[in-house]
Amino acid sequence: MLKDTVRTGSYRAAILNNGHLFKGKTVLDVGCGTGILSMFAAKAGASQVVGVDMSNIIDQAQKIIEANGFKDTITLVKGKLEDVELPVQQFDIIISEWMGYFLLYESMLDTVLDARDKYLKPGGLIFPDTATLYLAAIEDQDYKEEKINFWDNVYGFDFSCIKGIALREPLVDTVELKSVVTDPCMIKHIDLLTAKKEDLAFAAPFTLTATRNDYIHAFLAWFDISFECTHKKIKFSTGPHAQYTHWKQTVFYTPSTVTINEGQKLYGMLSCAPNARNNRDLDISIVFKFDGEEETKVDYKMY
């Protein structure tokens, strides 16, 4: 992920170009990984940075921080944020790269919200502070044939019982902009300064308007991230119109092909909730229909 120049470059610009926000401040890095964001914060002038991560990568992060001369500014704490004792009780700024595929799959957003409620000073800042999830429809006949309809005939044998399972597993992949056949629709906006954990389970109506005569084989989701508190707004998108990121986009295939005409509207509802057994997994359902027609519902699982 360090090689994801959009991701890492956006965080670097948001932090280093806003030294006036970091100078002399205390900073908490949630899920610090290799410590790259902690080092950006220290370089921007933070007086003390605390990085927390429960994985063994933090052992390497310690060596990296010492090799770069930040051991007096950055303190690393190994363990779950909810369980550890931190050397600072209140922070001016929280930084975190918490986003997962489809924004919320295997994301650390609930941990960031816990950190905000427990450690962020009144009036404190969060980097980034807003996230927005979008949905559109795409034409994807060739890939759908390869991924879904492949099971109809596997070397002359009928494997179609697996087809339904494959259909319900969203695909994380890059999609070309030319495949998008509708305008996008915003389905979720998260303000990290005010969001609650309950907000991570939601149902959002959507209306998709066709931009040309074509066929719909799947829905496509992506998200945008923004650092609204910066002097000059920094933002990046993971959409098909934007430069590649490791998050790519998320494809939800429909059971059958949908014919759509330019200007025609497709109405629907996307519901998303953390899985009851593992809250980093997602249960997602999409219901869609044209005016006056029966609706179609598909349940998807991101496990």
ChimeraX commands (.cxc) that place a marker at each C-alpha (Angstrom):
marker #1 position 0.00,0.00,0.00 radius 0.5
marker #1 position 3.00,2.30,0.40 radius 0.5
marker #1 position 3.32,2.03,-3.40 radius 0.5
marker #1 position -0.22,3.40,-3.80 radius 0.5
marker #1 position 0.86,6.90,-4.78 radius 0.5
marker #1 position -2.66,8.34,-4.71 radius 0.5
marker #1 position -3.24,7.13,-1.14 radius 0.5
marker #1 position 0.16,7.93,0.34 radius 0.5
marker #1 position 0.62,11.13,-1.67 radius 0.5
marker #1 position -2.75,12.49,-0.56 radius 0.5
marker #1 position -1.96,11.89,3.12 radius 0.5
marker #1 position 1.49,13.43,2.69 radius 0.5
marker #1 position 0.04,16.54,1.04 radius 0.5
marker #1 position -2.73,16.87,3.65 radius 0.5
marker #1 position -0.23,16.65,6.53 radius 0.5
marker #1 position 2.97,18.30,5.25 radius 0.5
marker #1 position 1.18,21.16,3.47 radius 0.5
marker #1 position -0.64,22.01,6.70 radius 0.5
marker #1 position 2.20,22.34,9.17 radius 0.5
marker #1 position 0.30,25.17,10.84 radius 0.5
marker #1 position -2.25,22.59,12.02 radius 0.5
marker #1 position 0.39,20.14,13.31 radius 0.5
marker #1 position 3.07,22.40,14.80 radius 0.5
marker #1 position 3.40,21.69,18.52 radius 0.5
marker #1 position 0.36,19.36,18.53 radius 0.5
marker #1 position -0.18,15.83,19.85 radius 0.5
marker #1 position -1.17,13.27,17.21 radius 0.5
marker #1 position -2.66,9.76,17.47 radius 0.5
marker #1 position -2.09,7.42,14.50 radius 0.5
marker #1 position -4.72,4.65,14.59 radius 0.5
marker #1 position -3.51,1.46,12.86 radius 0.5
marker #1 position -0.10,2.96,12.19 radius 0.5
marker #1 position 1.35,0.03,10.22 radius 0.5
marker #1 position 4.85,0.92,9.03 radius 0.5
marker #1 position 4.61,4.36,10.66 radius 0.5
marker #1 position 4.57,6.41,7.47 radius 0.5
marker #1 position 1.71,8.69,8.61 radius 0.5
marker #1 position 3.31,9.12,12.04 radius 0.5
marker #1 position 6.52,10.26,10.36 radius 0.5
marker #1 position 4.62,12.71,8.14 radius 0.5
marker #1 position 3.05,14.18,11.30 radius 0.5
marker #1 position 6.39,14.43,13.08 radius 0.5
marker #1 position 7.96,16.04,10.02 radius 0.5
marker #1 position 5.08,18.54,9.92 radius 0.5
marker #1 position 6.01,19.71,13.42 radius 0.5
marker #1 position 3.92,17.63,15.84 radius 0.5
marker #1 position 5.38,17.70,19.36 radius 0.5
marker #1 position 4.39,14.12,20.14 radius 0.5
marker #1 position 2.99,11.32,17.98 radius 0.5
marker #1 position 1.62,8.02,19.29 radius 0.5
marker #1 position 1.10,5.17,16.82 radius 0.5
marker #1 position -1.03,2.14,17.72 radius 0.5
marker #1 position -1.19,-1.17,15.85 radius 0.5
marker #1 position -1.93,-4.72,16.93 radius 0.5
marker #1 position 0.02,-6.46,14.16 radius 0.5
marker #1 position 3.69,-7.47,14.18 radius 0.5
marker #1 position 4.47,-4.82,11.53 radius 0.5
marker #1 position 4.87,-2.40,14.42 radius 0.5
marker #1 position 8.19,-4.10,15.28 radius 0.5
marker #1 position 9.49,-3.07,11.87 radius 0.5
marker #1 position 7.91,0.36,12.26 radius 0.5
marker #1 position 10.00,0.92,15.39 radius 0.5
marker #1 position 13.19,0.25,13.42 radius 0.5
marker #1 position 12.01,2.54,10.61 radius 0.5
marker #1 position 11.24,5.37,13.03 radius 0.5
marker #1 position 14.63,5.07,14.72 radius 0.5
marker #1 position 16.43,4.90,11.35 radius 0.5
marker #1 position 14.76,8.17,10.34 radius 0.5
marker #1 position 15.57,10.03,13.57 radius 0.5
marker #1 position 12.03,10.23,15.04 radius 0.5
marker #1 position 12.40,8.05,18.17 radius 0.5
marker #1 position 12.13,11.08,20.50 radius 0.5
marker #1 position 8.92,12.31,18.84 radius 0.5
marker #1 position 7.08,9.09,17.94 radius 0.5
marker #1 position 6.01,6.44,20.46 radius 0.5
marker #1 position 4.64,3.14,19.19 radius 0.5
marker #1 position 2.19,1.04,21.21 radius 0.5
marker #1 position 1.45,-2.58,20.25 radius 0.5
marker #1 position -2.06,-3.90,20.86 radius 0.5
marker #1 position -5.75,-3.16,20.31 radius 0.5
marker #1 position -6.57,0.50,20.79 radius 0.5
marker #1 position -9.48,-0.45,23.02 radius 0.5
marker #1 position -7.18,-2.38,25.39 radius 0.5
marker #1 position -3.86,-0.50,25.57 radius 0.5
marker #1 position -2.69,2.30,27.86 radius 0.5
marker #1 position -1.47,5.33,25.92 radius 0.5
marker #1 position 1.20,7.76,27.18 radius 0.5
marker #1 position -1.07,10.69,26.27 radius 0.5
marker #1 position -4.72,10.91,27.34 radius 0.5
marker #1 position -5.93,13.65,24.97 radius 0.5
marker #1 position -4.83,14.35,21.41 radius 0.5
marker #1 position -5.20,17.37,19.14 radius 0.5
marker #1 position -5.32,15.30,15.94 radius 0.5
marker #1 position -6.18,11.73,14.94 radius 0.5
marker #1 position -4.76,10.37,11.70 radius 0.5
marker #1 position -5.67,6.99,10.22 radius 0.5
marker #1 position -5.81,5.09,6.97 radius 0.5
marker #1 position -8.88,3.08,7.97 radius 0.5
marker #1 position -10.69,2.51,4.67 radius 0.5
marker #1 position -11.37,-0.95,3.24 radius 0.5
marker #1 position -12.79,-2.25,-0.03 radius 0.5
marker #1 position -16.28,-0.78,-0.60 radius 0.5
marker #1 position -15.07,1.71,2.04 radius 0.5
marker #1 position -16.32,-0.42,4.95 radius 0.5
marker #1 position -15.16,-4.00,4.28 radius 0.5
marker #1 position -12.52,-4.95,6.88 radius 0.5
marker #1 position -12.28,-1.25,7.71 radius 0.5
marker #1 position -11.07,0.22,11.00 radius 0.5
marker #1 position -13.67,2.95,11.09 radius 0.5
marker #1 position -15.28,1.67,14.30 radius 0.5
marker #1 position -11.85,1.81,15.99 radius 0.5
marker #1 position -11.28,5.36,14.74 radius 0.5
marker #1 position -14.66,6.39,16.18 radius 0.5
marker #1 position -13.70,4.78,19.50 radius 0.5
marker #1 position -10.42,6.72,19.43 radius 0.5
marker #1 position -12.28,9.95,18.69 radius 0.5
marker #1 position -14.69,9.48,21.60 radius 0.5
marker #1 position -11.98,8.49,24.07 radius 0.5
marker #1 position -8.92,10.52,23.08 radius 0.5
marker #1 position -9.74,13.48,20.81 radius 0.5
marker #1 position -9.76,16.92,22.46 radius 0.5
marker #1 position -12.85,19.10,21.96 radius 0.5
marker #1 position -12.35,20.90,18.66 radius 0.5
marker #1 position -9.73,18.35,17.59 radius 0.5
marker #1 position -9.15,17.29,13.99 radius 0.5
marker #1 position -9.36,13.95,12.16 radius 0.5
marker #1 position -7.35,13.20,8.99 radius 0.5
marker #1 position -9.25,12.40,6.77 radius 0.5
marker #1 position -12.58,13.71,8.03 radius 0.5
marker #1 position -15.11,12.79,5.34 radius 0.5
marker #1 position -15.82,9.75,3.15 radius 0.5
marker #1 position -18.48,9.39,0.46 radius 0.5
marker #1 position -19.68,6.17,-1.20 radius 0.5
marker #1 position -21.09,6.15,-4.76 radius 0.5
marker #1 position -23.00,3.68,-6.92 radius 0.5
marker #1 position -23.45,3.41,-10.70 radius 0.5
marker #1 position -24.38,0.67,-13.19 radius 0.5
marker #1 position -22.03,-0.88,-15.74 radius 0.5
marker #1 position -22.00,-2.97,-18.92 radius 0.5
marker #1 position -19.67,-5.91,-18.26 radius 0.5
marker #1 position -20.76,-8.79,-20.49 radius 0.5
marker #1 position -17.35,-10.33,-21.18 radius 0.5
marker #1 position -16.20,-10.49,-17.58 radius 0.5
marker #1 position -19.59,-11.67,-16.35 radius 0.5
marker #1 position -19.44,-14.53,-18.85 radius 0.5
marker #1 position -16.01,-15.44,-17.51 radius 0.5
marker #1 position -16.82,-15.14,-13.80 radius 0.5
marker #1 position -20.50,-16.13,-13.49 radius 0.5
marker #1 position -21.72,-17.98,-16.59 radius 0.5
marker #1 position -18.52,-20.05,-16.66 radius 0.5
marker #1 position -20.18,-22.40,-14.16 radius 0.5
marker #1 position -22.92,-23.42,-16.61 radius 0.5
marker #1 position -20.48,-25.60,-18.51 radius 0.5
marker #1 position -17.17,-26.58,-16.91 radius 0.5
marker #1 position -15.38,-28.89,-19.34 radius 0.5
marker #1 position -18.75,-30.33,-20.34 radius 0.5
marker #1 position -20.11,-30.65,-16.79 radius 0.5
marker #1 position -22.93,-28.70,-15.12 radius 0.5
marker #1 position -21.54,-26.70,-12.17 radius 0.5
marker #1 position -24.44,-24.23,-12.17 radius 0.5
marker #1 position -25.10,-24.77,-8.43 radius 0.5
marker #1 position -21.95,-22.69,-7.82 radius 0.5
marker #1 position -23.22,-19.87,-10.03 radius 0.5
marker #1 position -25.42,-18.41,-7.28 radius 0.5
marker #1 position -22.52,-18.41,-4.82 radius 0.5
marker #1 position -20.24,-16.66,-7.32 radius 0.5
marker #1 position -22.94,-14.08,-8.08 radius 0.5
marker #1 position -23.27,-13.16,-4.41 radius 0.5
marker #1 position -19.57,-12.52,-3.91 radius 0.5
marker #1 position -18.78,-8.92,-4.93 radius 0.5
marker #1 position -15.72,-8.61,-7.15 radius 0.5
marker #1 position -12.97,-6.10,-6.31 radius 0.5
marker #1 position -11.38,-5.04,-9.59 radius 0.5
marker #1 position -10.62,-2.07,-11.81 radius 0.5
marker #1 position -13.37,-1.07,-14.24 radius 0.5
marker #1 position -12.88,1.20,-17.23 radius 0.5
marker #1 position -14.89,4.42,-17.28 radius 0.5
marker #1 position -16.32,3.50,-20.70 radius 0.5
marker #1 position -18.18,0.58,-19.04 radius 0.5
marker #1 position -20.25,2.93,-16.86 radius 0.5
marker #1 position -23.73,3.37,-18.38 radius 0.5
marker #1 position -25.45,5.62,-15.79 radius 0.5
marker #1 position -24.77,8.74,-13.81 radius 0.5
marker #1 position -23.38,7.97,-10.32 radius 0.5
marker #1 position -25.50,8.33,-7.20 radius 0.5
marker #1 position -24.21,9.09,-3.71 radius 0.5
marker #1 position -25.38,6.40,-1.28 radius 0.5
marker #1 position -23.47,7.22,1.92 radius 0.5
marker #1 position -21.66,10.25,3.36 radius 0.5
marker #1 position -19.66,9.89,6.56 radius 0.5
marker #1 position -18.45,12.83,8.64 radius 0.5
marker #1 position -15.89,11.30,11.01 radius 0.5
marker #1 position -16.30,14.11,13.52 radius 0.5
marker #1 position -19.97,13.29,14.12 radius 0.5
marker #1 position -20.57,9.72,12.85 radius 0.5
marker #1 position -21.73,7.00,15.24 radius 0.5
marker #1 position -21.05,3.26,15.04 radius 0.5
marker #1 position -24.75,2.70,14.37 radius 0.5
marker #1 position -24.35,4.72,11.15 radius 0.5
marker #1 position -22.22,1.93,9.69 radius 0.5
marker #1 position -25.39,-0.11,9.16 radius 0.5
marker #1 position -27.55,1.78,6.66 radius 0.5
marker #1 position -30.12,1.56,3.89 radius 0.5
marker #1 position -29.87,4.13,1.11 radius 0.5
marker #1 position -32.26,4.72,-1.79 radius 0.5
marker #1 position -30.70,5.41,-5.18 radius 0.5
marker #1 position -31.78,6.56,-8.63 radius 0.5
marker #1 position -29.51,5.82,-11.59 radius 0.5
marker #1 position -30.13,7.65,-14.87 radius 0.5
marker #1 position -28.86,6.01,-18.06 radius 0.5
marker #1 position -26.40,8.07,-20.11 radius 0.5
marker #1 position -26.88,5.91,-23.24 radius 0.5
marker #1 position -28.77,2.93,-24.65 radius 0.5
marker #1 position -27.01,-0.13,-23.24 radius 0.5
marker #1 position -27.23,-3.17,-20.96 radius 0.5
marker #1 position -26.61,-3.44,-17.23 radius 0.5
marker #1 position -24.71,-6.48,-15.99 radius 0.5
marker #1 position -23.64,-5.15,-12.61 radius 0.5
marker #1 position -23.60,-2.29,-10.15 radius 0.5
marker #1 position -20.32,-0.54,-9.38 radius 0.5
marker #1 position -19.35,1.10,-6.09 radius 0.5
marker #1 position -16.42,3.34,-5.15 radius 0.5
marker #1 position -15.61,6.02,-2.59 radius 0.5
marker #1 position -14.04,9.46,-2.31 radius 0.5
marker #1 position -11.96,10.64,0.64 radius 0.5
marker #1 position -11.55,14.28,1.68 radius 0.5
marker #1 position -9.43,16.21,4.18 radius 0.5
marker #1 position -11.89,19.06,4.71 radius 0.5
marker #1 position -10.00,20.64,7.62 radius 0.5
marker #1 position -6.94,21.48,5.52 radius 0.5
marker #1 position -6.21,25.03,4.34 radius 0.5
marker #1 position -6.41,23.91,0.71 radius 0.5
marker #1 position -8.78,20.96,0.38 radius 0.5
marker #1 position -7.09,17.63,-0.35 radius 0.5
marker #1 position -9.22,14.81,-1.74 radius 0.5
marker #1 position -8.91,11.66,-3.78 radius 0.5
marker #1 position -11.30,9.25,-5.48 radius 0.5
marker #1 position -11.20,5.49,-5.98 radius 0.5
marker #1 position -13.68,5.69,-8.87 radius 0.5
marker #1 position -13.31,4.46,-12.48 radius 0.5
marker #1 position -12.70,8.06,-13.61 radius 0.5
marker #1 position -9.71,8.49,-11.30 radius 0.5
marker #1 position -6.10,7.31,-11.07 radius 0.5
marker #1 position -5.63,3.70,-9.88 radius 0.5
marker #1 position -5.66,2.93,-6.15 radius 0.5
marker #1 position -5.25,-0.43,-4.40 radius 0.5
marker #1 position -8.92,-0.19,-3.35 radius 0.5
marker #1 position -9.95,-0.46,-7.04 radius 0.5
marker #1 position -13.79,-0.61,-7.34 radius 0.5
marker #1 position -16.40,-3.11,-6.14 radius 0.5
marker #1 position -18.62,-4.92,-8.66 radius 0.5
marker #1 position -22.03,-6.40,-7.76 radius 0.5
marker #1 position -23.31,-8.63,-10.58 radius 0.5
marker #1 position -27.04,-8.81,-11.32 radius 0.5
marker #1 position -28.75,-12.21,-11.81 radius 0.5
marker #1 position -29.88,-11.28,-15.31 radius 0.5
marker #1 position -29.06,-8.64,-17.91 radius 0.5
marker #1 position -31.04,-5.39,-17.65 radius 0.5
marker #1 position -31.80,-3.37,-20.80 radius 0.5
marker #1 position -31.78,0.38,-20.25 radius 0.5
marker #1 position -32.41,3.35,-22.55 radius 0.5
marker #1 position -30.79,6.77,-22.46 radius 0.5
marker #1 position -32.52,8.96,-19.87 radius 0.5
marker #1 position -34.36,6.02,-18.29 radius 0.5
marker #1 position -34.21,5.82,-14.48 radius 0.5
marker #1 position -33.50,2.72,-12.41 radius 0.5
marker #1 position -34.69,2.96,-8.82 radius 0.5
marker #1 position -33.33,0.96,-5.93 radius 0.5
marker #1 position -32.19,0.56,-2.35 radius 0.5
marker #1 position -28.78,-0.56,-1.11 radius 0.5
marker #1 position -28.61,-1.94,2.42 radius 0.5
marker #1 position -25.35,-2.62,4.21 radius 0.5
marker #1 position -24.63,-3.95,7.70 radius 0.5
marker #1 position -21.68,-5.51,9.53 radius 0.5
marker #1 position -22.03,-9.28,9.69 radius 0.5
marker #1 position -23.32,-10.55,13.04 radius 0.5
marker #1 position -20.45,-13.04,13.47 radius 0.5
marker #1 position -17.61,-10.77,12.27 radius 0.5
marker #1 position -18.22,-7.04,12.19 radius 0.5
marker #1 position -15.46,-6.46,9.64 radius 0.5
marker #1 position -17.40,-8.57,7.11 radius 0.5
marker #1 position -20.42,-7.08,5.35 radius 0.5
marker #1 position -23.92,-8.23,4.45 radius 0.5
marker #1 position -25.14,-6.14,1.51 radius 0.5
marker #1 position -28.42,-6.28,-0.38 radius 0.5
marker #1 position -29.47,-4.38,-3.50 radius 0.5
marker #1 position -33.10,-4.04,-4.56 radius 0.5
marker #1 position -33.79,-2.43,-7.96 radius 0.5
marker #1 position -36.64,-1.85,-10.43 radius 0.5
marker #1 position -37.95,0.34,-13.22 radius 0.5
marker #1 position -41.17,2.30,-12.75 radius 0.5
marker #1 position -44.16,-0.02,-12.94 radius 0.5
marker #1 position -42.09,-3.21,-12.98 radius 0.5
marker #1 position -41.39,-5.88,-10.36 radius 0.5
marker #1 position -38.36,-5.37,-8.20 radius 0.5
marker #1 position -35.31,-7.64,-8.11 radius 0.5
marker #1 position -33.43,-8.26,-4.85 radius 0.5
marker #1 position -29.93,-9.72,-4.54 radius 0.5
marker #1 position -28.13,-10.46,-1.28 radius 0.5
marker #1 position -24.34,-10.18,-1.37 radius 0.5
marker #1 position -21.71,-11.19,1.15 radius 0.5
marker #1 position -18.27,-9.58,1.50 radius 0.5
marker #1 position -16.47,-12.15,3.68 radius 0.5
marker link #1:1,2 radius 0.2
marker link #1:2,3 radius 0.2
marker link #1:3,4 radius 0.2
marker link #1:4,5 radius 0.2
marker link #1:5,6 radius 0.2
marker link #1:6,7 radius 0.2
marker link #1:7,8 radius 0.2
marker link #1:8,9 radius 0.2
marker link #1:9,10 radius 0.2
marker link #1:10,11 radius 0.2
marker link #1:11,12 radius 0.2
marker link #1:12,13 radius 0.2
marker link #1:13,14 radius 0.2
marker link #1:14,15 radius 0.2
marker link #1:15,16 radius 0.2
marker link #1:16,17 radius 0.2
marker link #1:17,18 radius 0.2
marker link #1:18,19 radius 0.2
marker link #1:19,20 radius 0.2
marker link #1:20,21 radius 0.2
marker link #1:21,22 radius 0.2
marker link #1:22,23 radius 0.2
marker link #1:23,24 radius 0.2
marker link #1:24,25 radius 0.2
marker link #1:25,26 radius 0.2
marker link #1:26,27 radius 0.2
marker link #1:27,28 radius 0.2
marker link #1:28,29 radius 0.2
marker link #1:29,30 radius 0.2
marker link #1:30,31 radius 0.2
marker link #1:31,32 radius 0.2
marker link #1:32,33 radius 0.2
marker link #1:33,34 radius 0.2
marker link #1:34,35 radius 0.2
marker link #1:35,36 radius 0.2
marker link #1:36,37 radius 0.2
marker link #1:37,38 radius 0.2
marker link #1:38,39 radius 0.2
marker link #1:39,40 radius 0.2
marker link #1:40,41 radius 0.2
marker link #1:41,42 radius 0.2
marker link #1:42,43 radius 0.2
marker link #1:43,44 radius 0.2
marker link #1:44,45 radius 0.2
marker link #1:45,46 radius 0.2
marker link #1:46,47 radius 0.2
marker link #1:47,48 radius 0.2
marker link #1:48,49 radius 0.2
marker link #1:49,50 radius 0.2
marker link #1:50,51 radius 0.2
marker link #1:51,52 radius 0.2
marker link #1:52,53 radius 0.2
marker link #1:53,54 radius 0.2
marker link #1:54,55 radius 0.2
marker link #1:55,56 radius 0.2
marker link #1:56,57 radius 0.2
marker link #1:57,58 radius 0.2
marker link #1:58,59 radius 0.2
marker link #1:59,60 radius 0.2
marker link #1:60,61 radius 0.2
marker link #1:61,62 radius 0.2
marker link #1:62,63 radius 0.2
marker link #1:63,64 radius 0.2
marker link #1:64,65 radius 0.2
marker link #1:65,66 radius 0.2
marker link #1:66,67 radius 0.2
marker link #1:67,68 radius 0.2
marker link #1:68,69 radius 0.2
marker link #1:69,70 radius 0.2
marker link #1:70,71 radius 0.2
marker link #1:71,72 radius 0.2
marker link #1:72,73 radius 0.2
marker link #1:73,74 radius 0.2
marker link #1:74,75 radius 0.2
marker link #1:75,76 radius 0.2
marker link #1:76,77 radius 0.2
marker link #1:77,78 radius 0.2
marker link #1:78,79 radius 0.2
marker link #1:79,80 radius 0.2
marker link #1:80,81 radius 0.2
marker link #1:81,82 radius 0.2
marker link #1:82,83 radius 0.2
marker link #1:83,84 radius 0.2
marker link #1:84,85 radius 0.2
marker link #1:85,86 radius 0.2
marker link #1:86,87 radius 0.2
marker link #1:87,88 radius 0.2
marker link #1:88,89 radius 0.2
marker link #1:89,90 radius 0.2
marker link #1:90,91 radius 0.2
marker link #1:91,92 radius 0.2
marker link #1:92,93 radius 0.2
marker link #1:93,94 radius 0.2
marker link #1:94,95 radius 0.2
marker link #1:95,96 radius 0.2
marker link #1:96,97 radius 0.2
marker link #1:97,98 radius 0.2
marker link #1:98,99 radius 0.2
marker link #1:99,100 radius 0.2
marker link #1:100,101 radius 0.2
marker link #1:101,102 radius 0.2
marker link #1:102,103 radius 0.2
marker link #1:103,104 radius 0.2
marker link #1:104,105 radius 0.2
marker link #1:105,106 radius 0.2
marker link #1:106,107 radius 0.2
marker link #1:107,108 radius 0.2
marker link #1:108,109 radius 0.2
marker link #1:109,110 radius 0.2
marker link #1:110,111 radius 0.2
marker link #1:111,112 radius 0.2
marker link #1:112,113 radius 0.2
marker link #1:113,114 radius 0.2
marker link #1:114,115 radius 0.2
marker link #1:115,116 radius 0.2
marker link #1:116,117 radius 0.2
marker link #1:117,118 radius 0.2
marker link #1:118,119 radius 0.2
marker link #1:119,120 radius 0.2
marker link #1:120,121 radius 0.2
marker link #1:121,122 radius 0.2
marker link #1:122,123 radius 0.2
marker link #1:123,124 radius 0.2
marker link #1:124,125 radius 0.2
marker link #1:125,126 radius 0.2
marker link #1:126,127 radius 0.2
marker link #1:127,128 radius 0.2
marker link #1:128,129 radius 0.2
marker link #1:129,130 radius 0.2
marker link #1:130,131 radius 0.2
marker link #1:131,132 radius 0.2
marker link #1:132,133 radius 0.2
marker link #1:133,134 radius 0.2
marker link #1:134,135 radius 0.2
marker link #1:135,136 radius 0.2
marker link #1:136,137 radius 0.2
marker link #1:137,138 radius 0.2
marker link #1:138,139 radius 0.2
marker link #1:139,140 radius 0.2
marker link #1:140,141 radius 0.2
marker link #1:141,142 radius 0.2
marker link #1:142,143 radius 0.2
marker link #1:143,144 radius 0.2
marker link #1:144,145 radius 0.2
marker link #1:145,146 radius 0.2
marker link #1:146,147 radius 0.2
marker link #1:147,148 radius 0.2
marker link #1:148,149 radius 0.2
marker link #1:149,150 radius 0.2
marker link #1:150,151 radius 0.2
marker link #1:151,152 radius 0.2
marker link #1:152,153 radius 0.2
marker link #1:153,154 radius 0.2
marker link #1:154,155 radius 0.2
marker link #1:155,156 radius 0.2
marker link #1:156,157 radius 0.2
marker link #1:157,158 radius 0.2
marker link #1:158,159 radius 0.2
marker link #1:159,160 radius 0.2
marker link #1:160,161 radius 0.2
marker link #1:161,162 radius 0.2
marker link #1:162,163 radius 0.2
marker link #1:163,164 radius 0.2
marker link #1:164,165 radius 0.2
marker link #1:165,166 radius 0.2
marker link #1:166,167 radius 0.2
marker link #1:167,168 radius 0.2
marker link #1:168,169 radius 0.2
marker link #1:169,170 radius 0.2
marker link #1:170,171 radius 0.2
marker link #1:171,172 radius 0.2
marker link #1:172,173 radius 0.2
marker link #1:173,174 radius 0.2
marker link #1:174,175 radius 0.2
marker link #1:175,176 radius 0.2
marker link #1:176,177 radius 0.2
marker link #1:177,178 radius 0.2
marker link #1:178,179 radius 0.2
marker link #1:179,180 radius 0.2
marker link #1:180,181 radius 0.2
marker link #1:181,182 radius 0.2
marker link #1:182,183 radius 0.2
marker link #1:183,184 radius 0.2
marker link #1:184,185 radius 0.2
marker link #1:185,186 radius 0.2
marker link #1:186,187 radius 0.2
marker link #1:187,188 radius 0.2
marker link #1:188,189 radius 0.2
marker link #1:189,190 radius 0.2
marker link #1:190,191 radius 0.2
marker link #1:191,192 radius 0.2
marker link #1:192,193 radius 0.2
marker link #1:193,194 radius 0.2
marker link #1:194,195 radius 0.2
marker link #1:195,196 radius 0.2
marker link #1:196,197 radius 0.2
marker link #1:197,198 radius 0.2
marker link #1:198,199 radius 0.2
marker link #1:199,200 radius 0.2
marker link #1:200,201 radius 0.2
marker link #1:201,202 radius 0.2
marker link #1:202,203 radius 0.2
marker link #1:203,204 radius 0.2
marker link #1:204,205 radius 0.2
marker link #1:205,206 radius 0.2
marker link #1:206,207 radius 0.2
marker link #1:207,208 radius 0.2
marker link #1:208,209 radius 0.2
marker link #1:209,210 radius 0.2
marker link #1:210,211 radius 0.2
marker link #1:211,212 radius 0.2
marker link #1:212,213 radius 0.2
marker link #1:213,214 radius 0.2
marker link #1:214,215 radius 0.2
marker link #1:215,216 radius 0.2
marker link #1:216,217 radius 0.2
marker link #1:217,218 radius 0.2
marker link #1:218,219 radius 0.2
marker link #1:219,220 radius 0.2
marker link #1:220,221 radius 0.2
marker link #1:221,222 radius 0.2
marker link #1:222,223 radius 0.2
marker link #1:223,224 radius 0.2
marker link #1:224,225 radius 0.2
marker link #1:225,226 radius 0.2
marker link #1:226,227 radius 0.2
marker link #1:227,228 radius 0.2
marker link #1:228,229 radius 0.2
marker link #1:229,230 radius 0.2
marker link #1:230,231 radius 0.2
marker link #1:231,232 radius 0.2
marker link #1:232,233 radius 0.2
marker link #1:233,234 radius 0.2
marker link #1:234,235 radius 0.2
marker link #1:235,236 radius 0.2
marker link #1:236,237 radius 0.2
marker link #1:237,238 radius 0.2
marker link #1:238,239 radius 0.2
marker link #1:239,240 radius 0.2
marker link #1:240,241 radius 0.2
marker link #1:241,242 radius 0.2
marker link #1:242,243 radius 0.2
marker link #1:243,244 radius 0.2
marker link #1:244,245 radius 0.2
marker link #1:245,246 radius 0.2
marker link #1:246,247 radius 0.2
marker link #1:247,248 radius 0.2
marker link #1:248,249 radius 0.2
marker link #1:249,250 radius 0.2
marker link #1:250,251 radius 0.2
marker link #1:251,252 radius 0.2
marker link #1:252,253 radius 0.2
marker link #1:253,254 radius 0.2
marker link #1:254,255 radius 0.2
marker link #1:255,256 radius 0.2
marker link #1:256,257 radius 0.2
marker link #1:257,258 radius 0.2
marker link #1:258,259 radius 0.2
marker link #1:259,260 radius 0.2
marker link #1:260,261 radius 0.2
marker link #1:261,262 radius 0.2
marker link #1:262,263 radius 0.2
marker link #1:263,264 radius 0.2
marker link #1:264,265 radius 0.2
marker link #1:265,266 radius 0.2
marker link #1:266,267 radius 0.2
marker link #1:267,268 radius 0.2
marker link #1:268,269 radius 0.2
marker link #1:269,270 radius 0.2
marker link #1:270,271 radius 0.2
marker link #1:271,272 radius 0.2
marker link #1:272,273 radius 0.2
marker link #1:273,274 radius 0.2
marker link #1:274,275 radius 0.2
marker link #1:275,276 radius 0.2
marker link #1:276,277 radius 0.2
marker link #1:277,278 radius 0.2
marker link #1:278,279 radius 0.2
marker link #1:279,280 radius 0.2
marker link #1:280,281 radius 0.2
marker link #1:281,282 radius 0.2
marker link #1:282,283 radius 0.2
marker link #1:283,284 radius 0.2
marker link #1:284,285 radius 0.2
marker link #1:285,286 radius 0.2
marker link #1:286,287 radius 0.2
marker link #1:287,288 radius 0.2
marker link #1:288,289 radius 0.2
marker link #1:289,290 radius 0.2
marker link #1:290,291 radius 0.2
marker link #1:291,292 radius 0.2
marker link #1:292,293 radius 0.2
marker link #1:293,294 radius 0.2
marker link #1:294,295 radius 0.2
marker link #1:295,296 radius 0.2
marker link #1:296,297 radius 0.2
marker link #1:297,298 radius 0.2
marker link #1:298,299 radius 0.2
marker link #1:299,300 radius 0.2
marker link #1:300,301 radius 0.2
marker link #1:301,302 radius 0.2
marker link #1:302,303 radius 0.2
view
